[in-house]
């Protein structure tokens, strides 16, 4: 059978469609894949959870919302952060009830006292000026001073109530450094004020202070009783 012009037109159309489809498929296959989105800022809580033995500090980071605050600040600034993370054993060495007796504000201050608003590699602590500023606030005497001394590779931290050293590097990436400390850094503003409020008067033992307090309470009760009796007698005589 002879191929006529009428037969060639449909064949040409089909060939063109097949060529066009093949070209589109090849172009699509050769298109470069999109680059993955840049990773977000590191999450201190997740880093410490993965490291283990920091459950109390992680709980404080979350309950005070400092953890979320750090993620936002790491995302918005280039200064970085340095975190001193006390172990669970460090918290267990505190006096019984020390954490539970703190107000919400004092808990925030305690956590922020372990945060320095800049990235400090371990080798650079010798260049830090004392007192080193933390995110807890003023470094003045009696408030939130944190002093650093170095000797070789040893970094010692002093708060006026606590003296401990950086015992390990948990995490570092050029923006965030997280270091292990084996004692809780106790700020003077929080723990010295609390100790003063609970301390007995100078020269008086704790037992003597308790006795004096009990005696004062008993004396006040007797005075109230006497006043009540006088009022009863006066009312009776007025009848």
C-alpha positions, 0 to 999 in steps of 0.5 A: 500500500502506498503511503500518501500525504494523508498518512504522513501527517498523523505519523509526523504529529505522533513523532513530534509529540513523542519527541516533545515528551522525551525532551521534557522528561530529560530536562526534568531529570537533569534539573538540579535538586533544591539545596536543603534549608540551613540548619537552625540554631543548636538547642541546649536542652537537647544537647544536654539530654543527649549527654546525660546526667544533666536532667535537673539543669535541663528541667530548670532551662525548660521551666524558666523558658530560658531554653527557648530564649537561648534558641531565639538569641542564637538565631538573631545574633552572631555573638554566640553563647557560653553555657556552664552546665552543672551535673545532677550530682552538683545539684544534689550537693546543694542544701536540702530544699535550696531549689524549692525555696527559690522564687520564680525570679530567683530560678531564672537568675540562677539559670542565667548566671550559668550563661555568658552572652558570648562564645568563649573557646576553652583556650580564650578564658585567659583573656576574659576580664573579671568579673565576667558578665553573665546574663543574670545581670549586674556584676557588682559586689553582692550581686552577680559577679563571676570571676575566672582564673586559669592555669594551663588548661584549667579554668576555675570559676568563683562566685563568692560562694562557689569555687569550681572548675570546668571539667569537660567540654560537652559541645562546641561549634564556633557559636555555642560552647557548653562546658561541664561544671561539678558545682552549681554556680551560686550567685551572691544576689540569690544565695547570700541574701537567702542565707542572711535572712535565715542566719541567727543574730551575731554571737547567737547559736542556732539553738539559742536563736530557736529558744529566743524565738519560742520565748518571744512567741510565748510572751506575746501569747501571755500578753494577749491572754491577759488583755482578754481577761481584763476585757472580760472582767470590765464587761462583767462589771458593766452589767 
